[in-house]
């Protein structure tokens, strides 16, 4: 399916813009995983993420005629998805203001490299290759929830969805400088979150830090 | 941006360095600094690991298919949903306008009710003009009429009394009731040549403000009733309109 879509995406989008639901559903099949995962990492709840995913595709169908051929359909769709997820978050977390700035000074870059020893220095875990433990996944997922919305969107699109800074700027409607800053601050905040929750990490990781 | 290689790099520079999203000039500066700065190397290492951990988060399989039913009714296009992020304030504008209209309409209706109430009370056999005015004293506008009645020839008193009323009524009632509430203000300036006596029912009462027809004179019972009724009508109309023009893009 993906290979078929790759070459024909422009044609499929054109058909969708002319009201062909079946064509649009090919796009749904192609992108539903990305949309669902963005919603899931943004909101942290699978049921809510499913609802937001469905709302995203309904909204995309209604707005499909406004899509400009030649631009990235994925970025356009993820923009709708992140907007929907942000709207949902604001509706349900109205009382939780995004003023968690007192967590740490994100611009302080020199924390001594302790995270490297915290996570793994041996061969047990190489994040690039092996699967993260369930506990670590949970911890990172919860850490994402603590980020301010704009940083959360930027980090998810960059590190989890692999979008370039240019694509993220297009997706979020911001400048490259803003994207750069949001990603950096989001990562720094998440790094500090992992520091602060060492006790939640699996025993092997904690032993590493205890030795320090 | 670090000005020279002796300054530590910021977290933004380190993060962009990690993603190879620096300009060539920035890259050269960062490269030179990192090679000689151990703290920056450690900070970069932490960021790299954090980014790697995030990238290693598995893609979760979708719990169900999100394919849309083929018979789905395509609603009218709502481009606002796509342009929401950059133009959030403009997409909120209709909502704010709607709320403002609704608030103003409600205020106009309340003001109208107060006028009607004041007029009704003063029309009672035992209730005098003073009771009617005191009932509506919270609205400020009738107090200016009272001042006018007490000293109809003193222009300084009139202007002083009319200022708060003119200041407040446009805020309270807005554009809908602007014409209705501004009606008393001509009565504050004496215009002797103005024709009088549209309604002859009031001939038995001594005219106190002969400049206005009784139906527009807030000092008179029927004036309060008329203006109150008009305000109430405007308020109801405004509330109805704000409900009718509901933004179809919202869901």
Interface residues (C-beta under 8 A of the other chain):
Chain A: X19 X21 X22 X24 X25 X28 X29 X32 X33 X35 X36 X37 X40 X41 X46 X50 X53 X54 X57 X58 X59 X61 X62 X63 X65 X66 X67 X76 X79 X80 X82 X83 X106 X107 X108 X109 X110 X111 X112 X113 X114 X115 X116 X119 X127 X128 X131 X132 X136 X137 X140 X141 X155 X158 X159 X160 X162 X164 X165 X172 X173 X174 X176 X180 X181 X183 X184 X185 X187 X188 X190 X191 X194
Chain B: X8 X9 X10 X11 X12 X14 X15 X16 X19 X21 X39 X40 X41 X42 X43 X45 X46 X47 X49 X50 X51 X52 X53 X54 X55 X56 X57 X58 X59 X60 X61 X62 X63 X64 X65 X66 X67 X68 X69 X70 X72 X74 X75 X76 X77 X78 X79 X81 X82 X83 X84 X85 X86
